[in-house]
Amino acid sequence: MRAARLVVAPAVALVALLAALWPAVVAAREIVDLAGRSVTVPDRVERIIIGEGRYIPALALLDRDNPIGRVVGMMGDYEQVDPATYARFHVRFPDIAAIPRFGRASQDSFSLERALALRPQVAIFGVDGHGPGAGNARVIEVLEQAGIAIVFIDFRNAPLVNTPRSIEVLGAVLGREADAAAFVAEWRAAYDVVRERLAQKRPPAPRVFVESRVGLMPCCETMVRGMMGDFVTAAGGTNLAEGVILADAGTVSLEYLLVNQPDIYVGTAIGGASSPPDSAWIALGPDVSAERAVESLARATQRVGIAELSAVKAGRAFAVWHHFYNSPFNVAALQAFAKWLHPELFTDLDPEGLLRRLHERYQPFPLEGTYWTSLNPPR
């Protein structure tokens, strides 16, 4: 993992200046974050910075009326990597555009000086991801010297373990423990339906290949551990890339897929409603119709080699919105995976209904669009 670029001398000088101006903390409490660190945070947190703009929906879980009200700075990844959802927040909360950015969509674009100048009380960063992470020791050191509490959360590295814990940590930081507990209870109940039924029935595990970011590069990027790689195993499948790719993500050759055929193919969609009709990307997300989603998956699975997979020929090909890999609503995607992998066992599951309910209860606008699809959608 690359460390953020730092100009140490100016940062240290700014720390010294800000330390003299920093308001005294009247009351504080201690929490344990997702990096296992004990962190002291103020009892009343009013100024935060976030290491990924895509944490806005997680903040909205705890404060639907004004999820950006405490955000004084953020990375600029949201509008770049998920412009459709960002646009929905922008319509509802136009001030999101005025929030200062201290980086773009990568760790090495992070500006420590800009972050310090915003005088946050708390920095909410991901353990790993697009912004500064738990491995950025110098960033942690400088921010903490300035009196800023750094809290790490995680929806990405171990999503089915760390998502509920991350929401609980955010609830503790923001003084919204009851709201966090309500969401976590629903999240755990939705996960337990899948986990407990698989434990009881123990069905054979189909071999699944997840092609990540379809259309962005030649075949075939995939996720193995963490991210949506965890959805495969939790939904009762075997990840075809397990043991072949030693990292969390990587690339397998098309030849490998043709020799080692998956039982089920899943592509992740980075296209959306604004993508060109003939785009190589699969289109899913806000404002994408069910018909458009199916058409884009059909086009993506007719690529040379992919069209020859037995899973595609048999109609066992599916697509899922890519951004579930880093979202607190990941449990709905897990239920979709479970229905794809074991349709007879999970006929009663309604992942779309689950996602819709979670949005109605915990987001500032209702769910619109299509977030997964298949070559043979139910009629």
NORPE-V415872 format. One line per field, one symbol per residue. ss: DSSP state (2 for helix, 1 for strand, 0 for the rest). psi: psi as a letter, one per 20 degrees, with the letter a starting at -180 (. if undefined). A space follows every 50 residues. Layout:
ss=???
psi=???
This chain:
ss=00000002222222222222200000011111000001111100000111 00222222222200000000111100022220222222222202222200 10000022200222222000011111000000000022222222200011 11100000222222222222222200222222222222222222222222 20000111111000000000111000002222220011100100100011 10022222200001111110100000000000101000022222222222 00000222022220001111122222000222222222222000000000 22222222222200000001011100000
psi=ppqqppngghgghhggghhhipqqogqrrprpaijjppppqqhooioqqp iphjighhhhhinhhmijhioiqrrkhgighmhghghghhghnhihhipp pkrdkqgiipohggggiilqhppoqqhqbhapaiimhhggggghhjjppp pprojggmhigighhghggghggjklhggghgghggghghghggghghhg hlqqoqpppooplpihrqqoqrpgqacihhhghhjkrpphipigphrhrb pqqhhghhhmpqhpppqppirahiqqhjqiqporapjpqhghggghgggh jjqpghhiphgghjjlprqqphiiilqijhhghghggghghmhhhkhiqm hghghgghghhjqjqrpqapirrrhmqq.
